[in-house]
Amino acid sequence: MPLKFKILLLALIPMMLVTAAVTWIGLNQARQLSEDEIRLFEEHLLASKKRELKNYVSLAMTSIGHIVDNAGADDEQAQAEVRKILTDMTFGQDKDGYFFVYTLDGTNLVHPTEPELIGQNLYDLQDSGGDYVIRNLLAQVELGGGYHRYIWRKPSRQEQIDKLSYVVLLPKWNWMLGTGLYLDDISREVAKIRAQVNRNIRNTFFTVLVITSVAVVLVVLVGIAVNLHESRMADSRLRMLAHRSVLANVADRRRFSRELHDGINQLMVSVLYRIELAKRKLKNEDPSGLEDLDQGYDVLNEAIQEVRRISHDLRPTLLDDLGLKAALDGLLSRFEERTGIRLKVDIRLPTAELPEDVEITIYRLVQEGLTNVERHADASMLKLSLWGQAGTLWLRLQDNGCGFDTDVLERFEGIGLRNMRERVELLGGEFRLLSKPGQGATLLVGLSLRQRA
């Protein structure tokens, strides 16, 4: 998987996870809050129903109060009159509101909507939910009157509906008088509110989903735009590096050609001239021809040394024969002899064989760094450290010279430093140059030892 794609995923996945977590928490809290509000709303409606039931029972008690007060404990005529009054008392739009009367043993005395129940003992009657309706209503009477919720058939719909009843005791006759209200209207209101809440939560979820999708698309588009911009910059940088590399190769070839022409070529011509001159003199038996041969020998030896110098500049033989440490030791030894600058060297190379491009780059960086110290630093001591750590080879050159302003150097970087920086960049390494006027300079370079494609 490409690194840029991994970085994009690292940006997207946390954002999506956080968004999902916040959305989930928010929706759960909204759902919980809505359920609390629905429950509070239902309680308010039930409280209103209870007050209404109390009013209805009070109205019934007022309607029959004068009869009960003037009747005796076994006045059957008064009891019949009361039963008739209660049977005729209905309320509600569909006449679903009525009054019922039971004896304390559970025998029904009044039931306008289901007269077939009159005279039956319903003490053990259970509703569809298993609730002992009459038994629990009588229990409320024993407590001085109260409410009980159960399931009962609604006359207008002929369906089993949730019902709330309120009952009181007629102590003179030991009757339980009560009435009830069906709660299907509350159920409808609660269901309507719950449906609206669920719709709002669902809309909120889709809104968050759309916003998240737009954000993801924007992040992807921005990532693609940044990627394209960085790719163009990288391509431009590579083209510039390639161009400079070509120019450097051309300059090296021109210098090499000039050294061959001005150095080796001239020396070889001089040798040829000396040999031809000696040949003529020896043919004429002139003994001075031997002197010309000696001079030709000296010039030829000088040409050999010049070839070795050019070859060493192209690639040190010690680097191939004895390795990087030996090549650096030779380079540093000649530098110390030539300049008199004290050296502190700490070279700890990895045990594994170094890549060839890393070896030559380190050698050239040290070579160029020593040249810059010799020419510009005015230093008396130079520290060189070379070590391997976590798959990277680190080089540090630190002098105690005059130093310089790095900001100015960035604007007026010389060829030597630019070549050093570009060598490191071509290998994907890290190049840092730290300095302040009067405080010396430090060069820090890190090159990866991992195999490059």
C-alpha positions as CSV (number, residue, x, y, z in Angstrom):
1,M,0.0,0.0,0.0
2,P,1.5,3.4,-1.0
3,L,2.6,5.7,1.9
4,K,0.4,8.6,0.7
5,F,-2.6,6.3,0.8
6,K,-1.7,5.2,4.3
7,I,-1.4,8.8,5.4
8,L,-4.8,9.6,3.8
9,L,-6.3,6.6,5.7
10,L,-4.7,7.8,8.9
11,A,-6.5,11.2,8.4
12,L,-9.8,9.7,7.4
13,I,-10.2,6.8,9.8
14,P,-9.9,8.8,13.1
15,M,-12.2,11.4,11.7
16,M,-14.8,8.8,10.8
17,L,-14.5,6.9,14.1
18,V,-14.8,10.1,16.1
19,T,-17.8,11.2,14.0
20,A,-19.4,7.8,14.4
21,A,-18.8,7.8,18.2
22,V,-20.1,11.4,18.6
23,T,-23.2,10.6,16.4
24,W,-23.9,7.4,18.3
25,I,-23.6,9.1,21.7
26,G,-25.7,12.0,20.5
27,L,-28.5,9.9,19.0
28,N,-28.6,7.7,22.1
29,Q,-28.8,10.7,24.4
30,A,-31.5,12.2,22.1
31,R,-33.4,9.0,22.2
32,Q,-33.1,8.7,26.0
33,L,-34.2,12.3,26.4
34,S,-37.1,11.8,24.1
35,E,-38.2,8.7,26.0
36,D,-38.0,10.7,29.3
37,E,-40.1,13.5,27.7
38,I,-42.6,11.0,26.4
39,R,-42.9,9.3,29.8
40,L,-43.4,12.7,31.4
41,F,-46.0,13.6,28.9
42,E,-47.8,10.3,29.5
43,E,-47.7,10.8,33.2
44,H,-49.2,14.3,32.8
45,L,-52.0,12.8,30.6
46,L,-52.6,10.0,33.2
47,A,-52.7,12.6,36.0
48,S,-55.3,14.5,34.0
49,K,-57.3,11.3,33.5
50,K,-57.2,10.6,37.2
51,R,-58.5,14.0,38.1
52,E,-61.3,13.5,35.6
53,L,-62.2,10.1,37.1
54,K,-62.3,11.6,40.5
55,N,-64.7,14.3,39.3
56,Y,-66.9,11.7,37.6
57,V,-67.1,9.6,40.8
58,S,-67.8,12.7,42.9
59,L,-70.6,13.6,40.4
60,A,-72.1,10.1,40.8
61,M,-71.8,10.3,44.6
62,T,-73.6,13.6,44.5
63,S,-76.3,12.2,42.3
64,I,-77.1,9.3,44.6
65,G,-76.1,10.9,47.9
66,H,-79.6,12.0,48.9
67,I,-81.0,8.5,48.3
68,V,-78.2,6.8,50.2
69,D,-78.4,9.2,53.1
70,N,-82.1,8.6,53.6
71,A,-82.1,4.9,53.0
72,G,-81.5,2.1,55.5
73,A,-78.8,-0.6,55.4
74,D,-81.2,-3.1,53.8
75,D,-83.4,-0.7,51.9
76,E,-83.8,-2.7,48.6
77,Q,-86.0,-0.1,47.0
78,A,-83.3,2.6,47.6
79,Q,-80.6,0.2,46.3
80,A,-82.6,-0.5,43.1
81,E,-83.1,3.2,42.6
82,V,-79.4,3.9,43.0
83,R,-78.5,1.0,40.6
84,K,-80.9,2.5,38.0
85,I,-79.4,6.0,38.3
86,L,-75.9,4.7,37.9
87,T,-76.9,2.5,35.0
88,D,-78.3,5.6,33.2
89,M,-75.3,7.7,33.9
90,T,-72.9,7.6,30.9
91,F,-70.3,10.0,29.5
92,G,-67.9,10.4,26.7
93,Q,-68.4,10.9,22.9
94,D,-69.2,7.3,22.2
95,K,-70.9,6.7,25.6
96,D,-67.9,4.5,26.5
97,G,-67.9,6.0,30.0
98,Y,-70.1,4.3,32.5
99,F,-70.3,3.4,36.2
100,F,-70.0,-0.1,37.8
101,V,-70.9,-1.4,41.2
102,Y,-69.7,-4.6,42.9
103,T,-70.3,-6.1,46.3
104,L,-67.2,-6.7,48.5
105,D,-67.3,-10.4,47.6
106,G,-66.9,-9.5,43.9
107,T,-70.6,-9.9,42.7
108,N,-71.5,-7.4,40.0
109,L,-74.6,-5.2,40.6
110,V,-74.3,-2.5,37.9
111,H,-72.7,-2.8,34.4
112,P,-74.5,-0.8,31.7
113,T,-72.5,-2.0,28.7
114,E,-72.4,-5.7,29.7
115,P,-75.6,-6.5,31.5
116,E,-75.0,-10.2,31.3
117,L,-72.3,-9.8,34.0
118,I,-74.9,-8.6,36.6
119,G,-75.3,-11.0,39.3
120,Q,-72.1,-12.9,38.5
121,N,-69.3,-13.2,41.0
122,L,-66.2,-11.9,39.1
123,Y,-63.7,-11.9,42.0
124,D,-61.3,-14.2,40.1
125,L,-61.8,-12.6,36.7
126,Q,-58.5,-12.1,34.8
127,D,-57.9,-9.8,31.9
128,S,-55.8,-10.8,28.8
129,G,-52.7,-9.8,30.7
130,G,-53.4,-12.1,33.6
131,D,-54.4,-9.3,36.0
132,Y,-57.1,-10.1,38.6
133,V,-59.3,-7.1,37.8
134,I,-62.0,-7.2,40.5
135,R,-59.7,-8.5,43.2
136,N,-57.3,-5.6,42.7
137,L,-60.1,-3.0,42.5
138,L,-61.4,-4.3,45.8
139,A,-57.9,-4.0,47.3
140,Q,-57.9,-0.3,46.4
141,V,-61.3,0.1,48.1
142,E,-59.8,-1.5,51.3
143,L,-57.1,1.2,51.1
144,G,-59.8,3.9,51.1
145,G,-60.2,4.2,47.3
146,G,-57.8,4.4,44.5
147,Y,-56.8,3.7,40.9
148,H,-56.1,0.5,39.0
149,R,-55.0,-0.1,35.4
150,Y,-56.1,-3.1,33.5
151,I,-57.3,-4.3,30.1
152,W,-61.1,-4.3,29.3
153,R,-63.3,-4.4,26.3
154,K,-64.2,-1.0,24.9
155,P,-67.9,-0.9,23.9
156,S,-67.6,1.3,20.9
157,R,-64.7,-0.6,19.3
158,Q,-65.4,-4.1,20.8
159,E,-61.6,-4.4,21.4
160,Q,-59.6,-5.1,24.5
161,I,-58.2,-1.7,25.5
162,D,-56.0,-0.4,28.3
163,K,-58.3,1.1,30.9
164,L,-57.8,3.2,34.1
165,S,-60.5,3.0,36.8
166,Y,-61.1,4.8,40.1
167,V,-63.2,3.1,42.9
168,V,-64.6,4.2,46.2
169,L,-66.6,2.4,49.0
170,L,-70.3,3.0,49.7
171,P,-70.0,2.0,53.4
172,K,-73.7,1.9,54.2
173,W,-74.3,-1.0,51.7
174,N,-70.7,-2.2,51.4
175,W,-70.7,-1.5,47.7
176,M,-67.7,-0.7,45.5
177,L,-68.6,2.2,43.2
178,G,-66.3,3.1,40.4
179,T,-65.8,4.3,36.8
180,G,-63.0,4.1,34.2
181,L,-61.5,5.8,31.2
182,Y,-60.0,4.0,28.3
183,L,-56.4,5.0,27.5
184,D,-56.3,4.4,23.8
185,D,-56.2,8.2,23.1
186,I,-53.1,8.4,25.3
187,S,-51.5,5.5,23.5
188,R,-52.2,7.2,20.1
189,E,-50.7,10.5,21.3
190,V,-47.6,8.7,22.7
191,A,-47.2,6.6,19.5
192,K,-47.5,9.8,17.4
193,I,-44.9,11.6,19.5
194,R,-42.6,8.6,19.5
195,A,-42.9,8.3,15.7
196,Q,-42.1,12.0,15.4
197,V,-39.0,11.6,17.6
198,N,-37.8,8.6,15.7
199,R,-38.3,10.5,12.5
200,N,-36.3,13.4,13.8
201,I,-33.5,11.1,15.0
202,R,-33.4,9.3,11.7
203,N,-33.2,12.7,9.9
204,T,-30.4,13.8,12.2
205,F,-28.6,10.6,11.5
206,F,-28.9,11.1,7.7
207,T,-27.8,14.7,8.1
208,V,-24.7,13.7,10.0
209,L,-24.1,10.9,7.4
210,V,-24.3,13.5,4.6
211,I,-22.0,15.9,6.4
212,T,-19.5,13.2,7.1
213,S,-19.6,12.0,3.5
214,V,-19.0,15.6,2.3
215,A,-16.2,16.0,4.7
216,V,-14.6,12.7,3.6
217,V,-14.9,13.7,0.0
218,L,-13.4,17.1,0.8
219,V,-10.5,15.5,2.6
220,V,-9.9,13.1,-0.3
221,L,-10.0,15.9,-2.8
222,V,-7.7,18.0,-0.7
223,G,-5.4,15.0,-0.3
224,I,-5.4,14.4,-4.0
225,A,-4.7,18.1,-4.7
226,V,-1.9,18.2,-2.2
227,N,-0.6,14.9,-3.6
228,L,-0.7,16.3,-7.2
229,H,1.0,19.5,-6.0
230,E,3.7,17.6,-4.1
231,S,4.2,15.3,-7.1
232,R,4.6,18.3,-9.4
233,M,7.1,19.8,-6.9
234,A,8.9,16.5,-6.6
235,D,9.0,16.1,-10.3
236,S,10.3,19.7,-10.7
237,R,12.9,19.0,-8.0
238,L,14.0,15.8,-9.7
239,R,14.3,17.5,-13.0
240,M,16.4,20.2,-11.4
241,L,18.6,17.6,-9.7
242,A,18.9,15.7,-12.9
243,H,19.8,18.9,-14.7
244,R,22.4,19.8,-12.2
245,S,23.7,16.2,-12.2
246,V,24.1,16.5,-16.0
247,L,25.8,19.8,-15.6
248,A,28.1,18.4,-12.9
249,N,28.9,15.4,-15.2
250,V,29.7,17.8,-18.0
251,A,31.8,19.9,-15.7
252,D,33.7,16.8,-14.5
253,R,34.3,15.7,-18.0
254,R,35.5,19.1,-19.0
255,R,37.8,19.3,-16.0
256,F,39.0,15.7,-16.7
257,S,39.6,16.6,-20.4
258,R,41.4,19.7,-19.4
259,E,43.6,17.8,-16.9
260,L,44.4,15.2,-19.5
261,H,45.2,17.9,-22.1
262,D,47.1,20.3,-19.9
263,G,48.7,17.7,-17.7
264,I,49.0,14.1,-19.0
265,N,49.1,15.1,-22.7
266,Q,51.8,17.7,-22.2
267,L,53.8,15.3,-20.0
268,M,53.5,12.5,-22.6
269,V,54.5,14.9,-25.4
270,S,57.6,15.9,-23.3
271,V,58.4,12.2,-22.8
272,L,58.1,11.5,-26.5
273,Y,60.3,14.5,-27.3
274,R,63.0,13.4,-24.8
275,I,63.0,9.8,-26.2
276,E,63.3,11.0,-29.8
277,L,66.1,13.4,-28.9
278,A,67.9,10.6,-27.0
279,K,67.4,8.3,-29.9
280,R,69.1,10.7,-32.3
281,K,71.9,11.4,-30.0
282,L,72.6,7.7,-29.3
283,K,72.6,7.0,-33.1
284,N,75.3,9.6,-33.4
285,E,77.0,8.1,-30.4
286,D,76.4,11.2,-28.3
287,P,76.5,10.1,-24.6
288,S,74.3,13.1,-23.6
289,G,71.4,11.0,-25.0
290,L,71.4,9.1,-21.7
291,E,70.7,12.3,-19.8
292,D,67.7,12.9,-22.1
293,L,66.5,9.4,-21.3
294,D,66.8,10.1,-17.5
295,Q,64.8,13.3,-18.0
296,G,62.2,11.4,-20.0
297,Y,62.0,8.8,-17.2
298,D,61.4,11.6,-14.6
299,V,58.7,13.2,-16.8
300,L,57.1,9.7,-17.3
301,N,57.1,9.1,-13.6
302,E,55.5,12.5,-13.1
303,A,52.8,11.5,-15.6
304,I,52.1,8.3,-13.7
305,Q,51.7,10.3,-10.5
306,E,49.3,12.6,-12.3
307,V,47.3,9.7,-13.6
308,R,47.1,8.3,-10.1
309,R,45.9,11.7,-8.7
310,I,43.2,11.9,-11.4
311,S,42.1,8.3,-10.7
312,H,42.0,9.0,-7.0
313,D,39.8,12.0,-7.5
314,L,37.4,10.0,-9.7
315,R,37.2,7.1,-7.1
316,P,39.8,6.4,-4.4
317,T,41.4,3.0,-4.8
318,L,41.6,2.6,-1.0
319,L,37.7,2.7,-1.0
320,D,37.7,-0.3,-3.3
321,D,40.6,-2.2,-1.8
322,L,40.4,-1.6,2.0
323,G,36.9,0.0,2.5
324,L,35.5,3.3,3.7
325,K,37.3,3.5,7.1
326,A,40.7,3.1,5.5
327,A,39.9,5.6,2.8
328,L,38.8,8.1,5.4
329,D,41.8,7.5,7.6
330,G,44.1,8.2,4.6
331,L,42.1,11.4,3.7
332,L,42.1,12.6,7.3
333,S,45.8,11.9,7.8
334,R,46.8,13.9,4.7
335,F,44.4,16.7,5.8
336,E,46.0,16.9,9.3
337,E,49.5,16.9,7.9
338,R,48.7,19.6,5.3
339,T,46.7,22.0,7.6
340,G,47.9,21.3,11.1
341,I,44.3,21.3,12.3
342,R,43.8,18.9,15.2
343,L,41.3,16.0,14.6
344,K,39.1,14.1,16.9
345,V,37.8,11.0,15.0
346,D,35.1,8.6,16.1
347,I,34.2,6.1,13.4
348,R,31.9,3.2,14.3
349,L,30.7,1.6,11.1
350,P,28.0,-1.1,11.0
351,T,29.2,-4.7,10.7
352,A,27.1,-5.2,7.5
353,E,28.6,-4.2,4.2
354,L,27.7,-0.6,3.2
355,P,25.9,0.1,-0.1
356,E,28.4,1.4,-2.7
357,D,26.5,4.6,-3.3
358,V,26.5,5.3,0.5
359,E,30.3,4.7,0.7
360,I,31.2,7.1,-2.1
361,T,28.7,9.7,-0.9
362,I,30.1,9.7,2.6
363,Y,33.7,9.9,1.3
364,R,32.8,12.8,-1.0
365,L,31.0,14.6,1.8
366,V,34.0,14.3,4.1
367,Q,36.3,15.3,1.3
368,E,34.3,18.4,0.5
369,G,33.7,19.2,4.2
370,L,37.5,19.1,4.8
371,T,38.1,21.4,1.8
372,N,35.5,23.9,3.2
373,V,37.1,23.8,6.7
374,E,40.5,24.3,5.2
375,R,39.5,27.2,3.0
376,H,36.9,29.1,5.0
377,A,36.6,28.0,8.7
378,D,39.8,29.3,10.2
379,A,39.5,26.4,12.7
380,S,42.0,24.8,15.0
381,M,40.1,21.6,15.7
382,L,37.7,19.4,13.8
383,K,35.5,16.6,15.2
384,L,34.4,13.8,12.8
385,S,31.8,11.2,13.9
386,L,30.5,8.4,11.8
387,W,28.1,5.8,13.2
388,G,25.2,3.5,12.4
389,Q,21.8,3.7,14.2
390,A,18.4,2.1,13.4
391,G,19.2,1.5,9.7
392,T,20.7,4.9,9.1
393,L,24.4,5.9,8.7
394,W,25.0,9.3,10.4
395,L,27.9,11.6,9.7
396,R,28.7,14.7,11.8
397,L,31.5,17.2,11.1
398,Q,32.0,19.9,13.7
399,D,34.7,22.6,13.7
400,N,35.5,25.5,16.1
401,G,36.0,28.0,13.4
402,C,34.5,31.4,12.6
403,G,31.1,30.1,11.7
404,F,28.6,31.9,9.4
405,D,25.0,33.0,9.1
406,T,22.9,30.1,7.8
407,D,20.2,32.5,6.5
408,V,22.6,34.3,4.3
409,L,24.1,31.0,3.2
410,E,20.7,29.7,2.0
411,R,20.5,32.7,-0.3
412,F,24.1,32.5,-1.5
413,E,24.9,28.8,-1.3
414,G,28.2,27.8,-3.0
415,I,28.7,25.1,-5.5
416,G,30.5,22.9,-2.9
417,L,27.6,23.0,-0.4
418,R,25.0,22.6,-3.1
419,N,26.7,19.5,-4.5
420,M,26.9,18.1,-0.9
421,R,23.2,18.7,-0.4
422,E,22.2,17.3,-3.8
423,R,24.3,14.2,-3.2
424,V,22.4,13.5,0.0
425,E,19.0,14.3,-1.5
426,L,19.6,12.0,-4.4
427,L,19.9,9.1,-1.9
428,G,16.8,10.4,0.0
429,G,18.9,11.3,3.1
430,E,18.8,14.1,5.7
431,F,21.1,17.1,5.4
432,R,21.4,19.7,8.1
433,L,24.0,22.5,8.4
434,L,24.0,24.4,11.7
435,S,26.2,27.5,12.4
436,K,26.3,30.9,14.0
437,P,29.0,33.6,13.5
438,G,31.8,33.0,15.9
439,Q,30.5,29.6,17.1
440,G,31.8,27.2,14.5
441,A,29.7,25.0,12.2
442,T,28.2,21.5,12.3
443,L,27.3,19.4,9.4
444,L,24.9,16.5,10.1
445,V,24.0,13.9,7.4
446,G,21.8,10.8,7.7
447,L,21.7,8.2,4.9
448,S,19.4,5.2,5.0
449,L,21.1,1.8,4.7
450,R,17.9,0.0,3.6
451,Q,17.9,-1.3,0.1
452,R,16.5,1.2,-2.4
453,A,14.5,0.2,-5.4
